[in-house]
Amino acid sequence: MGVSGIRSKRMIKAFVVLLRNTTWKCGVVERRVVTYLRGKRQNGEFTKSSVNDMFEHFEVDEAEHQRFFEAMDRLEKRGIIKVIFHPFSLTPESSMLV
């Protein structure tokens, strides 16, 4: 299993938290992620959402996983979201690769 396979398995177990409510200069996928997290907050639910729940909501198939991962990376670099990995998602062999 390659590095990207291990990373995607870790990412699906991760949680995403909305830090800033902005979609300025965001692409289509980034806007969808921010809008989803914004809607979760407006409904009175906790702002933390799992990546797996987001994939189910957007009906993302295996081919689109990479696009969503890249969009979440860009949002995290800009300080709009924070990706929180589950502490038990790391295995000894995967911690060496990631």
Secondary structure by P-SEA (a helix, b strand, c coil): ccaaaaaaaaaaabbbbbcccccccccaaaaaaaaaaaaaaaacccccccaaaaaaaacccccaaaaaaaaaaaaaaaccbbbbcccccccaaaaacc
